[in-house]
Amino acid sequence: MDYLILVVGLVLLTVGADWLTKGCVGMAARFRVPEFVVGLTVMAVGTSMPELTVSAMSALNGSSDMAIGNVTGSNIFNILIILGICALIKPLVFTKEIIRRDILVCIGASLFLAAFTLYVGAERCISRWEGMVLLALYVASTIYAIRTGRNDKADAEAGTTDGGNAEATIGWGKIMAFIVVGLVGLIYGGNLCLNSATAIARAWGVSEAIIAVTVVAAGTSLPELASSVSAVVSKKPSLALGNIIGSNIANILLILGVCGIIKPLTMGGISPIDIWMVVAVAVILLISALVVGVRRITRVEGAIYLAIYVGYVVMLLR
């Protein structure tokens, strides 16, 4: 039965991703902002709702290691698996604005996570005041991205379009319907996949800590995976990049900020290796943008990303 539910969830994810992509492209055209900015904000927050739900409920139930593990695992999965798969489909192009603004914010958020969980304070936890700091940083970074994003040429430089397409003629009612129904399909489908995958993992005897960092993290990242792949297939790669970078920023600053305010989060079974892995993958993304692919993630790099993730999971299971 769990396997059948998994299939149904995947179907909902596919349909929801297609609708959300259409809605976000239409919104970008209506607001006359780069598609990347819409992916960084609207799409990123929407697809991060499963992480917020799982982490908040875990915090309320006293399973704060599940909350932190979900976020760390999701961020690792987002960059290594989702961007890896997207790059295999089509190389992803960075702009100067994405590198100097958004990737650096992502690295900064990851460093705040490391500082708050490993070094600041007497205990390895995210306290309420640290949660408020994270939330304030998210608000500030979002305002900054929207204001500066109106002036950049992200989509033009990345080889995408934002005007003159079919979505530009979509009315506001249809845009909102695409976004809302798409998000519902993504979140509900992701929840079905998450529950069935978790049940299967437990049946195989996998520990709760490893389930949090791998199965739960991957399950709550399925909306990002589906929507990003749909965006790349639809020739909107800037949406995929914005979605992943924005989701990683939101996971740390917004989700852990909110959860920390609800209830201080302790590390529990989450190791420093997991935390530093979040920082490492953000730095790897910067290296891909600046050095290896020279402002792009190539197919070879995409394959390397996938291999790194497999190695990380094997290390966890040993």
ROKE-427750 format. One record per atom (N, C-alpha, C): x, y, z; residue in one letter. Coordinates in steps of 0.1 Angstrom, whole numbers, plus 5000, padded with zeros to 4 digits. Layout:
BEGIN
XYZA...
//
This chain:
BEGIN
500849885000M500050005000M500950135000M502050125008D502950245008D503450274995D503750174987Y504350194974Y503350254964Y502050224965L500950284957L500750424961L500750454974I500650594978I501850684973I503050624973L504150684967L503950724953L503450634945V503150664931V502150774929V501050774937V500050874936V500651014940V501551014950G502151134954G503051194943G503751104936L504651154925L503851214914L502651154911V501751214900V501351354904V500851374917L500451504921L501651604921L502851554924L503951644924L504251694909L504151604900T504351634886T503351744881T502151714883V501051814879V501251944886V501351944899G501552064907G502752144902G503852084899A505052154895A504852224882A504152164873D503852224860D502952344862D501952344870W501052454872W501752564880W502552534890L503252634897L504252714888L504952634879T505852704870T505152804861T504052764855K503252854847K502852974854K502352954867G501953064875G503053164878G504253114881C505353194885C505853274873C505853214861V506353274849V505353394846V504053364847G503053464845G503153584854G503453554867M503653664877M504853744874M505953684869A507153754866A506853854854A506053804844A505753884833A504854004837A503953984846R503054084851R503754194859R504554154868F505354244876F506554304869F506854244858R508054294850R509354284858R509454174865V510654144873V511254014867V512553994869P513153864864P512553744870P512453644862E511853514867E512653464879E513953484879F514853444890F514353494903F513953624904V513453684916V512153624921V511253594912V510053524915V510353384921V511253314914G511753184920G512353194933G513153304935L513853324948L512853354960L511753404956T510753454967T509553364967T508653384958V507353324958V507453174957V508153124946M508252984944M509052914956M510152984960A510952924971A510252904984A509453014988V508753005000V507552904999V506952904988G505852804986G506252664986G507352634980T507852494980T508552454993T508852555001S509452525014S508452505025S507152515022M506052495032M506152355038M506452245031P506552115037P507652115048P508752175045E509852185055E509352265068E508652375065L508152455076L507252375085L506252305078T505252225086T505952115094T506852035087V507551925094V508351975106V509152085103S510052135114S509252195125S508252275122A507452335133A506752225141A506152125135M505452025143M506551945151M507651925145S508751855153S509151935165S509352065163A509752145174A508652145185A507352155182L506252155191L506252015199L506551915192N506551775198N507751745205N508751835206G509951805213G511051735206G510851715193S511851645184S512651755176S513351835184S514051945177S515151895168S515751785171D516751725161D516151695148D514851655148M514151625135M514051765128M513651865135A513552005129A514752045122A515852045130I517152085124I517651995114I517551865116G517951765106G517151775093G515951805094N515151825082N515651945073N515952055080V516552165073V517852145067V518752085075T520152055070T520151955059T519351855060G519251755050G518651805037G517651895038S516951955027S517952045019S518752125026N519652215020N520752135012N521152035018I522151945011I521551884999I520351825000F519651764990F519351864978F518951984982N518552084972N519652114962N520852134968I522052174959I522652054952I522851944959L523551834953L522651744944L521451724948I520551634940I519751714930I519051814935I518151894926I518951964915I519952044920L520752124910L521552024901L521951914907G522651814900G521851754888G520651714892I519651664882I519351764871I519051894875C518751994866C519852024856C521152024862A522252044853A522451934843A522151814847L522251704837L521251724826L520051774829I519051804819I519551914810I519952024816K520452144808K521452224817K522652254813P523552334821P522952454826P523152494839L522552604845L523452724845L522952834840V523852954839V523553054850V524653104856F524553204867F524753344861F524253444867T524553584864T525353644875T525953754872K526753824882K525953854894K524653894892E523853924904E523553804912E523353694906I523153564914I524353534923I525553554917I526753514924I527053604935I527053734932R527453834943R526353864953R525153834950R524053864959R523453744966R522953654958D522153544963D522953424968D523953384961I524853274966I525553314979I526053444979L526653494991L525753495003L524453535001V523453535011V523253395016V523253295007C523053155010C524153105019C525453145015I526553105023I526553165037I526153295037G526053365050G525053305059G523853265054A522853195062A523353065067A524152995059S524652865063S525652885075S526452995074L527453025085L526753065098L525653135096F524853165108F524253035115F523852945107L523452815112L524552745120L525752745114A526852685121A527252755134A527252885133A527552965145A526552945156A525252945153F524252935163F524152795169F524352695161T524152555166T525452505172T526652555169L527852495173L528752585183L528552715181Y529552805189Y528852905198Y527752965194V527153075202V526253015213V526453065225G525653015236G526352895243G525752865255A526352755263A525952615257A524852605251E524352485246E524252485231E524352365225R524252345211R522752355207R522352475205C520852495202C520652625195C519452645190I519052775185I517952825195I518352935202S517552995212S516453085205S515553135214R514553225209R515153355203R516153415209W516653535204W517453505191W518053395190E518753355177E517653335166E516553275170G515453265160G514953395155G514853495164M514453625160M515453695151M516753665154V517853725145V517753665131V517553525130L517353465117L516153515110L515053525116L513853575110L514053715105L514653805113A514953945108A515853945096A516853855096L517753855085L517053805072L516053715074Y515253665062Y514453785056Y513853855065V513053975060V513954075052V515054105058A515954195052A516554145039A516954025038S517453965026S516453965015S515153935018T514153925008T513854065003T513754165011I513554305007I514654344998I515854315002Y517054354994Y517054284980Y516654154980A516654084967A515554134958A514454174963I513354224955I513754364949I514254444958R514654584953R515754584943R516754504946T517854504936T517554414924T516654324925G516254234914G515554304903G514854414906R514154494896R515154554886R516354574891N517354644883N518354554875N518354424878D519254344871D518654284859D519554214852K519154154839K519254004840K518853944851A519053804853A518553714842A517353734838D516753644828D517453654814D517753784811A518353804798A519753744797A520553764808E521853704808E521853554809E520853494815A520753354817A520153284805A519753364795G519253294783G517753254784G517053324793T515653294794T514853414790T513553394789T512653504785T511653534796T511253664796D510253704806D509153794800D509253814787G508253894781G507953834767G506753864762G506453814749G506153664748G506053594760N505653454760N504153444763N503753314762A502253294764A501853324778A502753304788E502353334801E502053484804E502753574796A502553714798A501153764796A500353684789T498953724786T497953664796T498453584805I497553524815I497053624825I495753624828G495153714837G495553684851G495353784861W495753754875W494953644881W493653624877G492953514883G493553384879G493953364867K494453244862K495853224868K496653334870I497953324876I497853264890I496953324898M496753284912M496253144913M495453104903A494852964903A496052864901A496852904891F498052814888F498952794900F499252914907I500152904918I499552834930I498252864933V497652804945V497452654943V496852614932V496552474929V497852394927V498852464921G500152394919G500852374933G500752464942L501352444955L500552344963L499252344962V498452234969V498852094964V499052084951G499451954945G500851914949G501752014950L503051984954L503151944969L502452024977I502551994991I501851874995I500651844990Y499951724993Y500651604987Y501051614975G501851504969G503151474976G503851584980G505051564988G504751495001G503651535007N503351475020N503051325019N502351285008L502051145005L503351075003L504251134995C505551064993C506351055006C506351155014L507151165026L506651055036L505351045038N504750945047N505050805043N504850775030S505050645025S506550605025S507450705022A508850675022A509450655036A508850735045T509250715059T508850585065T507650535061A507150405066A508050295060A508350315047I509250205041I510550205047I511150325050A512450335057A512450265070A511450295078R511350235091R511150085090R510450035080A510349895079A511649825075A512549905069W513849855066W514849875078W514349935089G515249945101G516150055101G515850165094V516750285094V516450365106V517450425112S517350505125S516650635122S516050695133E515350815132E516250935128E517450945133A518351055129A518651045114A518950925109I519250915095I518050945086I516850895091I515650925084I515451075083I515751155094A515551295094A516451365083A517651325083V518651385074V518551345059V517951225057T517851175043T516451165038T515651065044V514351045039V513351165040V513351215053V512451325055V512851445048V514151475048A514751585040A514451575025A514651465020A514351445006A512851455003A512051395012G510651395010G510051535010G510551625020T510051765020T510651845009T511751795003S512351874991S511751824978S510851734978L510251684965L509551804958L508851894965P508252004957P509352084950P510452114957E511552184950E512052104938E512251974940L512651894929L511751894917L510451874920A509451864909A509352004902A509352114909S509152244903S510352284896S511552254901S512852294894S513052214881S512752084882V512852004869V511852054859V510652084863S509652134854S510052274848S510752354856A511152484851A512252464841A513152374843V514252354834V513752294821V512852194822V512252134810V511452244802V510852334809S510052444803S510952564798S512252544798K513252634794K513252764802K513052744815K513052854825K514052824836K515352804832P516352764842P516552864854P516252994851S516453094862S515453074873S514253024870L513252984880L513852874889L514452774883A514952664891A516152704900A517052794895L518052844903L517552924915L516653014911G516053094922G515253014932G514552914928N513852824937N514752754947N515852704942I516752624951I517552714960I518152824955I518852914963I517952984973I516753024969G515753084978G515252994988G515052864984S514652764994S515652735005S516952735001N517952715011N518052825021N517952945015I517953065024I516753065034I515553035028A514353025036A514352915046A514952805043N515052695052N515752735065N516852805064I517652845075I517052965082I516853075075L516553195081L515053205085L514153155076L512753165079L512253045088L512552925083I511952805090I512652785104I513952785105L514552765118L514352895126L514253005120G513953125128G512553115135G511553075127V510153055133V510152945143V510752835140C510852725149C511552755162C512652825161G513452865172G512652955182G511753045176I510953135184I509853055191I509252955184I508252875190I508852795202I509952735200K510652655210K512152645207K513052675217P514452655214P514752515208P515652515198L515952385191L517252335195L517352215200T518652155204T519052055193T520352035192M520951955181M520551805182M520451755194G520151615195G521151525188G520651445179G521551345172G522151405159G521951535157I522551595145I523951635148I524851585140S526351605142S526851725136S527951785140P528551895134P528951875119P529151745116I529451715102I528251755093I527051725097D525851765090D525751915088D526051985099I525952135098I527052185088I528252145090W529352195081W529152145067W528352035065M528051995051M527152095044M526252155052V525352265046V526252375041V527252415049V528152525045V528952485033V529352365033A530252315022A529552315009A528252265009V527552264996V527252404990V527052494999A526852634995A528152694989A529252654995V530552704990V530852634977V530552504975I530652434963I529952504952I528752544955L527952624945L528652744940L529252814950L530052934946L531252904938L531952794941I533052754933I532652714919I531552644917S530952614904S530752744896S530152844903A529852964896A531053054892A532053044901L533253134898L534453074891L534652944894V535852884889V535652764879V534952664883V534952534875V534152554862V532852584863G532152604850G532152744845G532752834852V532752984849V531253024846V530553054857R529253104857R528253004852R528452874854R527452774850R527752644857R526752564859I526852424863I526752344851I527852274847T527852194835T527252054839T527051974829R526551834831R527551754839R528851774836V529851704844V529751734859V529651864861E529451914875E528251854882E527151854874G525951794879G526051644883G526851574875A527151434879A527951424891A528951514893I529751524905I528951554917I528051644916Y527151684927Y526351554932Y525851484922L525151354926L526051254933L527251244928A528251154934A528551194948A528751324950I529051374964I527951344974I526651354969Y525551324978Y525451174981Y525751094971V525750944974V526850914984V528050974983G529050954992G528650995006G528051105007Y527551165020Y526551065027Y525651015019V524650925025V525250795029V526250745021V526950615024V527650645038V528350755039M529050785052M528050785064M526850835062L525850845073L525450695077L525350615067L524750475069L525850385075L527150425074R528150335080R528150335095R
//
